[in-house]
């Protein structure tokens, strides 16, 4: 079972690294869509979007560096928790719009409940938790 867990952790490390790396780059080069979903109470939204992009890139790199992996996993889990208000605002704004496509409905109906899973994935990829799996005795 341990070898199988290790394989899945490696896949999660590379997968999350790719997703967060791409998202981080998009935050830096195309900040406008992210500014649109930033809640009004967030101070200095341009700076926050820039910093979140840097955090995503740092987390993406950190997942691939064994010495940094745990810190990156914790950081990305906290990041997923911190950006959840923006995800909720995005859903409310989109679903309250006059022209809502089935794609928008399905995206938000799937995306919001998956946020806890993204937190878990970051912790799993960071080798912080293995729940619900068990590591065998070596």
C-alpha positions as CSV (number, residue, x, y, z in Angstrom):
1,X,0.0,0.0,0.0
2,X,2.9,2.4,0.8
3,X,4.2,2.3,-2.8
4,X,0.8,3.0,-4.2
5,X,0.4,6.0,-1.8
6,X,3.8,7.3,-2.9
7,X,2.8,7.1,-6.5
8,X,-0.4,9.0,-5.9
9,X,1.4,11.6,-3.9
10,X,3.9,12.1,-6.7
11,X,1.1,12.4,-9.2
12,X,-0.6,15.0,-6.9
13,X,2.7,16.9,-6.5
14,X,3.2,17.2,-10.3
15,X,-0.5,17.8,-11.0
16,X,-0.9,20.5,-8.4
17,X,2.4,22.0,-9.4
18,X,1.2,22.3,-12.9
19,X,-2.2,23.7,-12.0
20,X,-0.9,26.2,-9.4
21,X,2.1,27.2,-11.6
22,X,-0.2,28.0,-14.6
23,X,-2.7,29.8,-12.3
24,X,0.1,31.8,-10.8
25,X,1.4,32.9,-14.2
26,X,-2.1,33.8,-15.2
27,X,-2.5,36.0,-12.1
28,X,0.7,37.8,-13.1
29,X,0.1,38.3,-16.8
30,X,-3.7,38.5,-16.9
31,X,-4.8,40.0,-13.6
32,X,-8.1,41.6,-14.9
33,X,-10.3,38.5,-14.6
34,X,-9.0,37.9,-11.0
35,X,-9.6,41.5,-10.1
36,X,-13.3,41.0,-11.2
37,X,-13.9,38.3,-8.6
38,X,-11.9,39.9,-5.8
39,X,-14.3,40.9,-2.9
40,X,-14.6,44.6,-2.4
41,X,-13.3,44.3,1.2
42,X,-9.9,43.2,0.0
43,X,-7.4,46.1,0.3
44,X,-5.1,46.9,-2.7
45,X,-6.6,44.2,-5.0
46,X,-4.0,44.7,-7.7
47,X,-1.2,44.0,-5.2
48,X,-3.1,41.1,-3.7
49,X,-3.6,39.5,-7.1
50,X,0.1,39.9,-7.9
51,X,1.1,38.4,-4.5
52,X,-1.4,35.5,-4.9
53,X,0.2,34.7,-8.3
54,X,3.7,34.7,-6.6
55,X,2.3,32.4,-3.8
56,X,0.9,30.0,-6.4
57,X,4.2,29.8,-8.3
58,X,6.2,29.4,-5.1
59,X,3.9,26.6,-3.9
60,X,4.1,24.9,-7.3
61,X,7.9,25.0,-7.2
62,X,7.9,24.0,-3.5
63,X,5.9,20.8,-4.2
64,X,8.6,19.6,-6.5
65,X,11.5,20.3,-4.0
66,X,11.6,17.7,-1.3
67,X,13.0,20.1,1.4
68,X,10.2,22.6,0.6
69,X,7.4,20.1,0.0
70,X,5.7,20.2,3.5
71,X,5.9,24.0,3.6
72,X,4.4,24.2,0.1
73,X,1.6,21.8,1.0
74,X,0.7,23.8,4.0
75,X,1.0,27.1,2.1
76,X,-1.2,25.9,-0.8
77,X,-3.8,24.5,1.6
78,X,-4.0,27.8,3.5
79,X,-4.1,29.6,0.1
80,X,-7.1,27.5,-1.0
81,X,-8.9,28.4,2.2
82,X,-8.0,32.1,1.9
83,X,-9.2,32.5,-1.7
84,X,-12.5,30.7,-1.0
85,X,-14.4,34.1,-0.4
86,X,-13.4,35.1,-4.0
87,X,-14.7,31.8,-5.3
88,X,-18.0,32.4,-3.5
89,X,-18.2,36.0,-4.9
90,X,-17.5,34.7,-8.4
91,X,-20.3,32.2,-8.0
92,X,-22.8,34.7,-6.7
93,X,-21.9,37.3,-9.3
94,X,-22.1,34.7,-12.2
95,X,-25.3,33.0,-11.0
96,X,-27.0,36.3,-10.4
97,X,-26.2,37.6,-13.9
98,X,-29.0,38.0,-16.5
99,X,-27.4,35.6,-18.9
100,X,-26.3,32.5,-17.1
101,X,-25.2,29.5,-19.2
102,X,-25.5,25.9,-18.1
103,X,-21.7,25.8,-18.2
104,X,-21.6,28.6,-15.5
105,X,-24.1,26.8,-13.3
106,X,-22.3,23.5,-13.6
107,X,-18.8,25.1,-13.0
108,X,-19.8,26.7,-9.7
109,X,-21.9,23.8,-8.5
110,X,-18.9,21.5,-9.0
111,X,-16.1,24.0,-8.0
112,X,-17.4,25.3,-4.7
113,X,-17.9,21.9,-3.0
114,X,-14.5,20.7,-4.3
115,X,-12.6,23.4,-2.3
116,X,-12.1,21.2,0.8
117,X,-10.8,18.5,-1.6
118,X,-8.2,21.0,-2.9
119,X,-7.1,21.7,0.7
120,X,-6.7,18.0,1.3
121,X,-4.9,17.5,-2.0
122,X,-2.3,20.1,-1.1
123,X,-1.8,18.5,2.3
124,X,-1.6,15.0,0.7
125,X,0.9,16.3,-1.9
126,X,2.9,17.9,0.8
127,X,3.2,14.6,2.6
128,X,1.4,16.1,5.6
129,X,-1.6,13.8,5.6
130,X,-2.3,10.4,4.1
131,X,-5.8,10.1,5.5
132,X,-7.9,8.1,4.6
133,X,-5.0,5.8,3.4
134,X,-2.6,4.0,5.8
135,X,1.1,3.6,5.4
136,X,2.3,0.1,5.9
137,X,5.1,-0.8,8.3
138,X,8.5,-0.7,6.6
